[in-house]
Amino acid sequence: MTTQTETARQFFFIEKAKEHVDELAKKLGRRPVCNVTTFGCQMNARDSEKLAGILEQVGYELIESEDADLVIYNTCTVRDNANQRVYGRLGFLNSMKQKKPHMKIALCGCMMQEDTVIEKIKKSYRFVDLIFGTHNIFKFAELLCTMFESEDMVIDIWKDTDQIVEDLPVERKYSFKSGINIMFGCNNFCSYCIVPYVRGRERSRSPRDIIKEIESLAADGVVEIMLLGQNVNSYGKTLEEPMSFADLLREVEKIEGIERIRFMTSHPKDLSEDLIQVMKESKKICRHLHLPLQSGSTRILDAMNRHYTKEQYLAIAERIRKEIPDMSITTDIIVGFPGETLEDVEETIDVVKRVQYDNAFTFIYSKRTGTPAASMDNQVSQEVVKEGFDKLLKVVQDTAKERTRLLEGQIQTALVEEVNEQNDAFVTGRLSNNTIVHFPGDASLIGKIVKVELKECHGFYYAGEMLQEA
């Protein structure tokens, strides 16, 4: 089935789902309300915007509260605590559903791609109405119809797919910025990671479709886009006419109206010299690169199946710092991977000190059933993990604060994202390098890129003052 045919098919089900929602509205005497709660990464957030777009199209009103007629959890499974949070919240939803039997509960996302999870939900959470995964999210309207027409739990999980269907309604969280899926899945199979098993193999969207979507967003007032993929650096390898990620960025840069380009996530093993040059020469690509390290120990990196050594990673970071001195580099680090010693953690700390990360997201290793690392017999004790984690975290935080402080007194451009949550006389903006700045302003500035003087550094963010245009 072609993409166009499937899109048309789903619009048929959107119309059909409208009828079901209209019928529910008559019974309730009001417009039904729904809640979409997102766990996990930017790709999940983008998926939730697709769900929200279809829900609005079929007649639901979106609300923040889970006290709704339909609640959807878009789940993550990268770490075990994400799964446990979902189970905990489901218990809460069950008590709500007992008070209003018409309530529907749907689960989707990465966690639903695990067989053990589905078995547990079928056994212990029979009140759930709809379960689907990561590969068939474009079928959401069709699945809604099936849910309304069935008295039993509806489960529709695909093991993999080569289909990409994107031209469906989307309800964006922000009017001025948006994520764009440029590829799906992952071929890297890092030994600790569940993502390739739940997101499937890599498949890239055609550059034509990506450009068309971004042009449409620009026409709708979007000024900043984030290109999304599990490993954007390997974009294009599955296309009939291969195109590198660097070449895609060159094409995106030409789109009028788009003023800022971000992307994530980059795998160090695929970061090319061509990509570094594109970032260096670009007027639109933001000065922020997220480059996951995971470990600074070559021995552990090998066990993680990361395909680079400590020295190779340092060489890449040094090259970026040399070519683009104002580039902010952030990273992910795992502590407690099977077999890791405190000496290995010291190797990681050495990398942090040498690269001088602007920020680092540090995680304690989480065993994920089905990954090679989960069956390794040299799991690390909690005492050793805590000692290494605490030591690493202090170095990461100290380094990041020093890096942030380097901007003090400078004038930078910031995209205003929202009215400040603590003080509505201020707004919150984001610099090109991803640093947050708070400064006096009102809601009329939201979505605008303004010049700000960075007056005072407060650890990881700035207090600033907007410069009036001449």
N, C-alpha and C positions, 0 to 999 in steps of 0.2 A: 504494500500500500504506500502511495506517495505521501510526502509531507502535506501537500495541499489537500489531498483527499482526506487524510486524518484530521486536519484542521477543520475542514467543512463538517466532518462527522461529529466532532466535538461541539461545534456551534449548534448542531441539531440537538445534542443532549443538553446544552445550556438552555435552549428554549423549552425542552421537556422538563428540566429541573425547575424552571420558573413556575410551571404549572403546579408542581408539588409544593413549592414554597408559598404560592398564592393560596393553595388549599389550607396549608398550615396557618397562614395569616388569618383566614376566615374563622378557623377554630379558635385561635387565640384572641381575635378581636384587635390585633395590632400587627405591626411589621415584626417578623422574627429577628432576633439578634444572634450574632455569632461571635466567637472569640478564637483567634489563631495565636497560639503561644509557641514561640520558636526557641529551641535549644540548639546550641552549636554555632557553626561557622557562617561566614558571609554567604556561602552558597545556599545554606539552609534559609538564611534571611531572604535571599532572592526567591527561593522556592515558595516561601510563605507569602511573598507579594503576589505570586501567581495564584495561589490558593485564594487570597483575599480578593483579587480581581474577579475571579469566577464567582465567588460568594456574593459580591455586590451585584454582579450582573444578573444572578438568578433571584435576587430580591432580599437578601439578608442585609441587615445593618451591622457593621463591624463595631464592636465595643472592646474596651480594655479588660473588663471583668470576666471571670470564668463563670459567673452566674448568668448563663446564656442558654439559648435554645439548642445551639450546636457549639461544641468545643472541639477544636482540633489541636493536638500536640504534634508539632513537627520535630521529630526527635533526633538526637545525636548519640553516637555510641563510641566516640573516640576514647573516652575514659569511663570506667565502671560507675563513677559517682553520677554521671549523666543519666545512666539507666536507672539508678536507684531513685533519683529525683522524680523521674517519670512515674515509677511504681508508687511512690509516696503521694504524688498529686492525683493519681488515679483513685486512690482510696478516698480522697476528699471529694472527687467528682461523683463517686458512687453514692455518697450520702446525699448529695444534691439531687441526683437523678431519682432517688427513691421518693423525693418530695414532689417531683414533676416528671412523671413517666414519659411525657412526649420528648424529653431532652435526648439529644443524640450526641454520641462521643466518637470521635474519629482519631486514629493514630496513623502517622506516616513518617517518612524519613529513614535515616540510616539504621536506627535501632530495629526497625521492623524487617530488615533484611536478614536478621539472625534467626535461624530455625529455633534455637532454644528460647528466644524471646516469644515467638509466636506460640510455642507450646505452653509457656507459662501463662500467657494472656488467655489462651483458650481454656486453661484449667482454672485459673484463679481470678480472672477479670471478665467473666462472661457478659457483663453489662456493656462492654464496648461494642459499638455498632458497625464500625468500618475500620479496616486495616489495609493500608497499601504502602508501597515502598518508595524507592528513589527513581526507579526506571519508568514508572507509568504515571507520574504526576500529571502528565498532560491529559490523562483520562479522568481527571477529577470530576468533571460534570457528569460523565457517564456513571462513575462510581456513586455519585450522590443519588442519581436516579435509582440505581440498584439498591442502595441503602433504604430509600423511601419505600421501595416496592417489596422489600424482604422483611420477614419477621426474625430472621436469624442473623448472626454475626456474618458480615461480608468480609472475606479475606481475598485480596488480589495482589500477590507478590510475584514479581518477575525476577528470575535469577540474573538476567542480563538483557541488554537490548542494543541494537544499532540505530534505533530511531531517535531523531531529534525533532521535536515539535514545539516551536516557541511562539508562533503567532496567535496567542490567545490572550484574553484580558489580563491585565496586571494592575494592581492597586499599589502604587509606590508609596513608601513611607515618607520620602522627601520629594518635594516638587523640583528641587534644584540639583539633586545628585542621584545617581542610580548605579546599581551593579549590572553587569552584562555577562552572561555565561558565554565564554568563547570555546569551552571544551568541557567534557564530562569524563569521570572515571580516572583511573590511575594504573600505570603499568609497573610501578617501582617495587612493590612488595617489600617494603621495609619490614623487618622481622617482628616489630612490635605493633604494627599498624593494621587495623581492621578495614581501613577505607577501601582498598582494592576489592575486597570481598563484598562490600555493601554498595559501592558505587560503580563497580564493574570496570571493564577495560577502557583505556583512553579512546575517545572519539572526539574529533574537532568539528566545530560548526564551520560552514563555508564562510570565507571572508566576506563574500557578497551579502550574506544574510546578517552578519555582524555589523557591517558598515551601514546597511539599510536601517537596522534597529537603532544604531547610534544617531544617524541623521534624523530619524523620527523623534528621538528623545531631545536632540538639540532644538528641533522645531517646537518642542513642547516646553522649552525653557530650562532644560537641564544644562548645567555648565561644567559639572564634574562627573566623570564616569570611572568605575572600577571594573577592570577586566578580570573575570573570575575563572579559575580552574585549579584543580588539585596540584598541577605542575604546569604553569603557563609557559615555562621555557621549552616544553616539548610540544607546544602547539603546532599543528599543521602536518604532523608526521602521518596521520591517517587519511589525509585528503587525497583525492585523485590527482590533483595538481599540488604537490607539497608547497607549503609557504611557511617561512620561519616566523617566530613570534616577533623578531625585530622588524621584519618586513610588514607584518600586520600593524605594528605600532606606527610605522611610517605612514601607512594609509589612514589610520585613525587620526593622526595629527593633522591631516588635511581638512578634517571636517569643521566647517565654520560653526561657531557658537559654542563648541566645546573648548573650555579654557584650561581644564585640568584633567590629566589622565593618571589614574592609579592602577595597580595590578597586584594580584597575589594568587597563589603562592609560588615562589621561585625555588627550584631545586638546584643546589650548588653544582651538581654534576653536569647540568645542562645550560649553565649560564655562559653564553658565548661572548667573544670579544665584540662581535657585531652588535649585540644587545647593549653592551657597555657604551659603545660609541653612539648608538641611538639615544640612550638616556642622556649622555653628555651633551649632544647637539640639540636636543629637544627644547622647545620653549614651553611645552605644555606638560610633559611628564613630570610628575611631582618628585621632589627630592627626598624620596623615601623608598627604601628597598627592604623588603622582609626576606631574609635569607636564613632559613632554619639550619642551625648547627647540629642540634640534638646531643652531641658529645664532642669533647675536644680530645678524646683518646682514640688514636687510630685503631687500637685493638678492639675497642667497643664499637667504633664506627663500622668495622668489618663485621662484627657480630650482628649489628643492626641492619646490615646489607645496604649501606648508604652509598657505596661506590665512590668514595673519595677519602683521602687521608687528612689528618690534621694539617699537614704542610700544604696540601693542595687547597684546602679551604682558606688558610691564611693568605696564600698567594692571590686568590680571587678577591678577598677583602682588601688586601693591600693595593691591588690593581684599581679597584673601585675608588678607594680613598685618594689614590694618586690622580686618577682621571677626573673624578668629580668630588672635589674636597668638601663641598657643602652637602653631600648626600648623607642622609640619616640612614643608618643600618640598624634594623631590629632583627630579633632572632627567636627561635624556640629552643629550649634545652630540657632534656629529660634527665632526671637523677634517679638512680636505683635500678637501672637496667640490669638484667641478670648477669652476674659475674663482675659488675662494676665495683672497684675498690676506691678507697679514699684517695689513693694515688691517681686513679683515673679522673676523679673529680678535680684534683689539682691541675691536671692537664686541661680540663674545661675552663677552669678559672684563669689559666694562662692565656687561653684564647680570648676570653672576655677582656682581659687587661690589654692584650695586644690589638684587638680589633676596636676596642672602645665603643661598645654598642650604645646606641641612643636609648634603647630599651630592650629588655629580654623577658620573654614569657617562660617562666620556669615551672616544670611539672614533675611530680613524683610519678615514676613508672606505674602504669596501670595495666595489669594482666588482662588481655582480651582473648577469650576462648576462641580457638581456631587459628590463631597466629603462631608462627614458629617459636617466638619468645616465650609464649605461655607454657610450653612444655619443657623449657630449659630447666635443668635441675639445680642450677646455681643461683636461685633467687636470693636477693639481698635482704638482710634483716632490717627491721624498722629502725633500730638504733643507728646502724651505719647510714641508712638513707637519710635520717633526720640530721645527723651530724654534717653530712656532705651538703644537703639541701640548704641548711641554715648558713653555712659558710659561703656557698655560692651566691645565695640570695643577697647577702650583705655586699659582696663585691659588685654584683649586677646593679643594685640600687645606688651605691656610691658612684659608680661609673656613669650611670644614666643621669644622675643629678649634675655631675660635672659637665657632661655633654650639653645638657639643657641650658646650663648657666652661661655657656659660651655666646648665646644670642642676646644677652642682656644689653640694652641700649640700642639695638639694631632696629631698623624699620623693615618690616616684612609685610607681605600680603596675606590676608586671612579670608577664608570663605566663612561667612557668618552662618551658623547652623541652627541656632535656637536662642530663645531668651534664656538667660541664666537661671538655673533651677533654684539657687539660693537667694538671688536678688534680682527682681524683675526690672531694675534700673540698668542692668548690665546684659550684654549678649555674650555668647560663646562662639568663638571662631576657631578654625583649624588652619595652621600654617601648611605650606607645601610639604614640609618635612614631618608632618603629622603631629606636631606639638600643639597643645591647646592654649588658647589665650582668652581671658575674660576682660571685657572693657565696656565703658558706658555706651549705651545704645538702646534702641527699641526694636520691636518686631518688624518695622519697615525695612530693616537692614537684612533680614533673613534671606539667604540665597544670593547675596551680593558679595563680591570680592573687593575688600577694602584694604587700604594701607593702615598698618598699626605700628605704633612705637612700643617696643617691648620694654616696659618700665622696670618691672620687678619680678625676679624669678622666685617661684614658690615650689622648689623641688622639681616636680615634673610638669608644671604649667606656669603660665605668665599672667601677671596683671599688666594691662596695657592701656593705650589711649589711641583712639582713631584719629588719623590726620585728615583734616578737612581738605578736600580737593580745591586747588586754586581756581 
